[in-house]
Each structure stands twice: as C-alpha cells, then as structure tokens.
Amino acid sequence: MQAKQWTVQIYISEDDGDERTQARAVLYARDSKWHESVGVARRNPGDRPVPEIGDELAAGRALMDLADKLIGDAVDDVARLGGPIDAR
C-alpha cells in the first residue's frame, strides 16, 4: 500500500481592532496546492476581546468549507465514473 500525505496550512490574520479574524486553509496534496478556503469570525463590539475564540471560529469555518470541497470532489468523481455515492 502506498502512503500518501496531505498537508493543511492555516493562516490567521486579525484586524487592528480585534473585531474581525480571517483564516485561510490551504490543502496541499500531490506536491501542489489543491484547495483553498476562507473562514471569518467577527466579534460583537460589546464582548471583551479574546483572540483565541476568533481564531478557532475562523479556522473551523475554513476547515468546514475545505471539507465540503473535498466531498464535492468525491461526488463529482463518482458521478463521472458512473457509480452511486452516499455523500453524507
């Protein structure tokens, strides 16, 4: 069995007022960039700033979008190859 390695790098940036956090998740596979997704988190102005929460939310949202893209790839591949798939 051949081992494969996929790498996801997450880049997080926050605005100066710590009100908006953006995470960019990039999936590298087969030695090239394959997919890229972005997630955003916004802090309610009435809440105290806790940057870790924004990081977690933004990164989680970017990873969820990345997962949706991968499942979409699989569904498209199976449809192209003519077989049924359960894309739960």
BELHUUR-V40510 format. One record per residue. N is the residue number from 1. RES is the residue in three letters. PHI is phi in degrees with one decimal (none if undefined). PSI is psi in degrees with one decimal (999 if undefined). Layout:
n	res	phi	psi
N	RES	PHI	PSI
N	RES	PHI	PSI
This chain:
n	res	phi	psi
1	MET	none	133.6
2	GLN	-86.1	131.8
3	ALA	-84.4	141.0
4	LYS	-122.5	152.4
5	GLN	-131.3	127.5
6	TRP	-116.4	141.7
7	THR	-124.0	133.2
8	VAL	-113.0	124.9
9	GLN	-110.5	135.9
10	ILE	-116.9	124.5
11	TYR	-110.0	124.7
12	ILE	-117.0	133.3
13	SER	-134.8	145.9
14	GLU	-123.9	147.1
15	ASP	-74.4	169.3
16	ASP	-63.4	-30.5
17	GLY	-89.3	3.7
18	ASP	56.0	35.1
19	GLU	-102.9	-17.3
20	ARG	-140.7	130.4
21	THR	-121.6	136.2
22	GLN	-123.1	134.9
23	ALA	-120.7	136.6
24	ARG	-118.8	118.3
25	ALA	-104.1	126.0
26	VAL	-120.6	124.3
27	LEU	-97.4	125.1
28	TYR	-110.3	126.8
29	ALA	-144.9	150.5
30	ARG	53.9	38.9
31	ASP	61.6	25.8
32	SER	-151.4	162.7
33	LYS	-68.1	132.7
34	TRP	-110.7	-54.2
35	HIS	-137.0	155.8
36	GLU	-140.3	136.8
37	SER	-136.2	154.5
38	VAL	-126.3	139.3
39	GLY	-128.6	146.4
40	VAL	-129.5	144.3
41	ALA	-131.0	139.6
42	ARG	-123.1	135.2
43	ARG	-88.8	135.3
44	ASN	-65.1	129.6
45	PRO	-56.7	-23.1
46	GLY	-82.6	-11.8
47	ASP	-87.9	150.8
48	ARG	-74.9	148.4
49	PRO	-72.0	122.9
50	VAL	-132.4	90.5
51	PRO	-55.2	-32.3
52	GLU	-60.8	-34.6
53	ILE	-66.1	-45.1
54	GLY	-61.8	-40.5
55	ASP	-60.1	-46.8
56	GLU	-64.7	-45.2
57	LEU	-64.3	-47.8
58	ALA	-63.5	-45.0
59	ALA	-64.9	-42.6
60	GLY	-60.6	-41.7
61	ARG	-66.7	-39.0
62	ALA	-65.1	-40.6
63	LEU	-68.6	-35.9
64	MET	-63.3	-41.7
65	ASP	-65.4	-39.3
66	LEU	-62.4	-42.5
67	ALA	-61.5	-42.9
68	ASP	-59.7	-40.1
69	LYS	-65.3	-40.9
70	LEU	-66.1	-41.8
71	ILE	-64.6	-39.6
72	GLY	-60.7	-40.4
73	ASP	-59.5	-45.6
74	ALA	-63.5	-43.5
75	VAL	-61.0	-45.4
76	ASP	-62.0	-42.5
77	ASP	-63.7	-44.0
78	VAL	-65.5	-42.4
79	ALA	-61.6	-40.6
80	ARG	-65.8	-34.6
81	LEU	-89.0	-7.2
82	GLY	89.2	23.1
83	GLY	-120.0	159.4
84	PRO	-77.5	154.1
85	ILE	-144.8	143.9
86	ASP	-100.4	105.5
87	ALA	-94.8	34.4
88	ARG	-51.5	999
